[in-house]
Amino acid sequence: MGAMIAAASSRARVGVLVSGRGSNLQALLDAAEGPDFPASVVRVISNIPDVYALDRARMAGVPTTVIPHQDFPSREDFDAALDACLREAGVEFVCLAGFMRVLSAGFICGWQDRIINIHPSLLPSFKGLHTHRQALDAGVRVHGCTVHIVRPALDDGPILMQAAVPVLSADTPDTLASRVLEQEHRIYPEALRRLVQGRFVIDGAKAQSVAGDTAEGPRQALVSPPLL
């Protein structure tokens, strides 16, 4: 039997881990301003001081914490400090938004099925860094992004949502990244919404939508290059 994530009785408390400019953090903050959004960002933690993501959080009135990873002798010690900060803030779900650290298995197991990540590829393809260059080098005609439950293996875990864009003949890594990023900002808040509402069943390596939440979208396929 799969494990269903229980719906929160009120707005779920979310912690976001960042390392950079925080555009996906901004998408989550913007969504949380909606009166019907079922989650609120209550803490933003960065492992790097003075990144723009921290400014975004402060402008939104969200408390921030900087925990420099180099101050700790091991990954596990750093993760223990992260865990203590998140639990002190009463966090229920954790979102990774450009967080450039690999989390330990112990940390991930402590937040089983409650840590999600946005990755700029259609997983399981193109794990790791430089995904847009990887896609162009591979010659794929469709690329995109994935929101997934975090597991100890890199860029692994049950897939919650994906969005795809065509790869254009003139694309560079930057132009492709820009179009993919637009889709990241769309699906990350929506995946978080559905997760905290209990609309996914985590069953091993898969996440299934609950009964009644599987309405079909448009039937036309994304074909790249387009049919004439």
RODO-2510 file (C-alpha; in nm, 4 decimals, decimal comma):
residues 228
     n   res          X          Y          Z
     1     m     0,0000     0,0000     0,0000
     2     g     0,1189     0,3494    -0,0781
     3     a     0,1472     0,6203     0,1813
     4     m    -0,0896     0,9131     0,1431
     5     i     0,0388     1,2451     0,2694
     6     a    -0,2215     1,3757     0,5130
     7     a    -0,3862     1,7023     0,4208
     8     a    -0,3044     1,9867     0,6556
     9     s    -0,5885     2,1116     0,8761
    10     s    -0,4776     2,4724     0,8171
    11     r    -0,2094     2,6364     0,6073
    12     a     0,0905     2,4056     0,6070
    13     r     0,4164     2,5532     0,7331
    14     v     0,6878     2,5375     0,4682
    15     g     1,0625     2,5884     0,4957
    16     v     1,2607     2,6708     0,1820
    17     l     1,6317     2,5964     0,1405
    18     v     1,8198     2,8240    -0,1013
    19     s     2,1699     2,8989    -0,2256
    20     g     2,1230     3,1645    -0,4937
    21     r     1,8931     3,4193    -0,6501
    22     g     1,5734     3,2405    -0,5525
    23     s     1,3410     3,2774    -0,8502
    24     n     1,1587     2,9571    -0,7546
    25     l     1,1403     3,0827    -0,3972
    26     q     0,9695     3,3926    -0,5364
    27     a     0,7160     3,1752    -0,7176
    28     l     0,6358     3,0009    -0,3890
    29     l     0,6123     3,3318    -0,2013
    30     d     0,3806     3,4761    -0,4653
    31     a     0,1565     3,1699    -0,4555
    32     a     0,1424     3,1794    -0,0753
    33     e    -0,0040     3,5298    -0,0931
    34     g    -0,3213     3,3829    -0,2388
    35     p    -0,5980     3,3416     0,0195
    36     d    -0,6799     2,9917    -0,1044
    37     f    -0,3215     2,8631    -0,1128
    38     p    -0,2902     2,5889     0,1522
    39     a     0,0692     2,6625     0,2589
    40     s     0,2767     2,9508     0,3879
    41     v     0,6538     2,9971     0,3827
    42     v     0,7621     3,0416     0,7444
    43     r     1,1419     3,0172     0,7160
    44     v     1,4017     3,0556     0,4409
    45     i     1,7470     2,9084     0,5066
    46     s     2,0570     2,9687     0,2980
    47     n     2,3962     2,8027     0,3212
    48     i     2,5512     3,1120     0,1578
    49     p     2,5316     3,4641     0,3054
    50     d     2,4055     3,7637     0,1088
    51     v     2,2346     3,5786    -0,1755
    52     y     1,9375     3,7520    -0,3380
    53     a     1,6990     3,4790    -0,2239
    54     l     1,7383     3,6122     0,1301
    55     d     1,6376     3,9592     0,0108
    56     r     1,3284     3,8122    -0,1531
    57     a     1,2306     3,6453     0,1749
    58     r     1,2857     3,9619     0,3785
    59     m     1,0773     4,1675     0,1355
    60     a     0,7981     3,9147     0,1854
    61     g     0,8326     3,9348     0,5640
    62     v     0,9592     3,5795     0,5997
    63     p     1,2260     3,5082     0,8665
    64     t     1,5634     3,4049     0,7274
    65     t     1,8578     3,2086     0,8626
    66     v     2,2090     3,1671     0,7218
    67     i     2,3841     2,8414     0,8086
    68     p     2,7217     2,8378     0,6276
    69     h     2,8036     2,4788     0,5380
    70     q     3,1777     2,5382     0,5672
    71     d     3,1351     2,6020     0,9411
    72     f     3,0644     2,2325     1,0005
    73     p     3,3100     1,9411     0,9983
    74     s     3,0758     1,7051     0,8125
    75     r     2,7667     1,6990     0,5966
    76     e     2,5794     1,5282     0,8782
    77     d     2,6652     1,8060     1,1236
    78     f     2,5489     2,0697     0,8759
    79     d     2,2281     1,8782     0,8128
    80     a     2,1665     1,8515     1,1873
    81     a     2,1812     2,2303     1,2110
    82     l     1,9379     2,2589     0,9190
    83     d     1,7040     2,0107     1,0829
    84     a     1,7097     2,1939     1,4168
    85     c     1,6321     2,5271     1,2500
    86     l     1,3432     2,3844     1,0478
    87     r     1,1898     2,2117     1,3490
    88     e     1,2313     2,5217     1,5676
    89     a     1,0257     2,7076     1,3063
    90     g     0,7532     2,4412     1,3129
    91     v     0,8109     2,3472     0,9490
    92     e     0,6011     2,0638     0,8088
    93     f     0,7221     2,0526     0,4457
    94     v     1,0607     2,1434     0,2969
    95     c     1,1139     2,2870    -0,0513
    96     l     1,4544     2,2983    -0,2179
    97     a     1,4820     2,6056    -0,4419
    98     g     1,8255     2,6184    -0,5970
    99     f     1,9814     2,4628    -0,2866
   100     m     2,3285     2,3540    -0,3980
   101     r     2,4023     2,0975    -0,1311
   102     v     2,3480     1,7219    -0,1329
   103     l     2,1469     1,6276     0,1743
   104     s     2,2406     1,3245     0,3806
   105     a     2,0247     1,0138     0,3857
   106     g     1,9577     1,0632     0,7566
   107     f     1,8192     1,4106     0,7015
   108     i     1,6005     1,2983     0,4115
   109     c     1,4641     1,0017     0,6060
   110     g     1,3786     1,2364     0,8920
   111     w     1,1518     1,4288     0,6526
   112     q     1,0248     1,1242     0,4660
   113     d     0,8022     1,2224     0,1713
   114     r     0,7936     1,5854     0,2889
   115     i     1,0923     1,7264     0,0971
   116     i     1,0418     1,8306    -0,2653
   117     n     1,2761     1,9652    -0,5298
   118     i     1,2420     2,1336    -0,8692
   119     h     1,4901     2,0019    -1,1257
   120     p     1,5442     2,1592    -1,4700
   121     s     1,4996     1,8488    -1,6824
   122     l     1,2429     1,5828    -1,7546
   123     l     1,3687     1,3284    -1,5047
   124     p     1,4992     1,0632    -1,5148
   125     s     1,6886     1,2254    -1,8053
   126     f     1,9728     1,4707    -1,7432
   127     k     2,0412     1,4513    -1,3731
   128     g     2,2996     1,6720    -1,2075
   129     l     2,4229     2,0095    -1,3304
   130     h     2,4176     2,1850    -1,6706
   131     t     2,0964     2,0121    -1,7741
   132     h     2,0214     2,2476    -2,0633
   133     r     2,3643     2,1896    -2,2150
   134     q     2,3124     1,8164    -2,1610
   135     a     1,9807     1,8340    -2,3466
   136     l     2,1283     2,0259    -2,6395
   137     d     2,4280     1,7954    -2,6620
   138     a     2,1951     1,4928    -2,6647
   139     g     1,9867     1,6426    -2,9457
   140     v     1,6525     1,5951    -2,7727
   141     r     1,3558     1,7800    -2,9233
   142     v     1,1648     1,8202    -2,5949
   143     h     1,3052     1,9382    -2,2624
   144     g     1,1473     2,0584    -1,9392
   145     c     1,1363     2,0439    -1,5617
   146     t     1,0285     1,8095    -1,2843
   147     v     0,9008     1,8469    -0,9282
   148     h     0,9826     1,5357    -0,7296
   149     i     0,9955     1,3944    -0,3804
   150     v     1,3568     1,3949    -0,2614
   151     r     1,5333     1,0651    -0,2035
   152     p     1,8966     1,0068    -0,0981
   153     a     2,0106     0,9391    -0,4563
   154     l     2,0826     1,2536    -0,6574
   155     d     1,7818     1,3900    -0,8483
   156     d     1,5814     1,0798    -0,7680
   157     g     1,2407     1,0186    -0,6152
   158     p     0,8712     0,9983    -0,7008
   159     i     0,7718     1,2487    -0,9691
   160     l     0,4889     1,4835    -0,8724
   161     m     0,4617     1,7107    -1,1782
   162     q     0,6430     1,7803    -1,5033
   163     a     0,6239     2,0442    -1,7751
   164     a     0,7749     2,0233    -2,1221
   165     v     0,8878     2,2785    -2,3802
   166     p     1,0101     2,2277    -2,7382
   167     v     1,3799     2,2576    -2,8080
   168     l     1,4269     2,5100    -3,0889
   169     s     1,6928     2,4866    -3,3564
   170     a     1,8543     2,8151    -3,2507
   171     d     1,8474     2,7397    -2,8785
   172     t     2,1451     2,8019    -2,6542
   173     p     2,1634     2,6773    -2,2957
   174     d     2,0528     3,0245    -2,1819
   175     t     1,7510     3,0574    -2,4107
   176     l     1,6378     2,7042    -2,3309
   177     a     1,6883     2,7655    -1,9589
   178     s     1,4719     3,0780    -1,9764
   179     r     1,1745     2,8913    -2,1265
   180     v     1,2119     2,6018    -1,8848
   181     l     1,2316     2,8421    -1,5901
   182     e     0,8915     2,9881    -1,6798
   183     q     0,7456     2,6394    -1,6434
   184     e     0,9312     2,5793    -1,3165
   185     h     0,7563     2,8823    -1,1714
   186     r     0,4198     2,7404    -1,2803
   187     i     0,4463     2,3849    -1,1559
   188     y     0,6450     2,4200    -0,8327
   189     p     0,3721     2,6029    -0,6378
   190     e     0,1053     2,3754    -0,7861
   191     a     0,2921     2,0606    -0,6863
   192     l     0,3323     2,1969    -0,3335
   193     r    -0,0387     2,2807    -0,3227
   194     r    -0,1383     1,9286    -0,4180
   195     l     0,1120     1,7675    -0,1829
   196     v    -0,0045     1,9522     0,1268
   197     q    -0,3668     1,8921     0,0315
   198     g    -0,3051     1,5174     0,0382
   199     r    -0,3635     1,4754    -0,3339
   200     f    -0,0712     1,2395    -0,3930
   201     v    -0,0198     0,8804    -0,2817
   202     i     0,3487     0,7930    -0,2551
   203     d     0,3853     0,4299    -0,3585
   204     g     0,7463     0,3187    -0,3689
   205     a     0,9167     0,4989    -0,6556
   206     k     0,5946     0,6534    -0,7858
   207     a     0,3552     0,9274    -0,6796
   208     q    -0,0040     0,8655    -0,7841
   209     s    -0,2753     1,1286    -0,7922
   210     v    -0,5675     1,0437    -0,5645
   211     a    -0,8976     0,9250    -0,7041
   212     g    -1,0955     1,2126    -0,8483
   213     d    -0,7781     1,4155    -0,9121
   214     t    -0,6819     1,2622    -1,2445
   215     a    -0,8791     1,4722    -1,4901
   216     e    -0,7221     1,4653    -1,8327
   217     g    -0,5738     1,7792    -1,9768
   218     p    -0,5625     1,8720    -2,3436
   219     r    -0,5239     1,5664    -2,5626
   220     q    -0,2940     1,7231    -2,8216
   221     a     0,0678     1,6179    -2,8005
   222     l     0,3652     1,8497    -2,7892
   223     v     0,5443     1,7698    -3,1145
   224     s     0,8858     1,9205    -3,1821
   225     p     0,9559     2,0197    -3,4528
   226     p     0,5854     2,0787    -3,5233
   227     l     0,3952     1,8787    -3,7832
   228     l     0,3190     2,0681    -4,1034
***
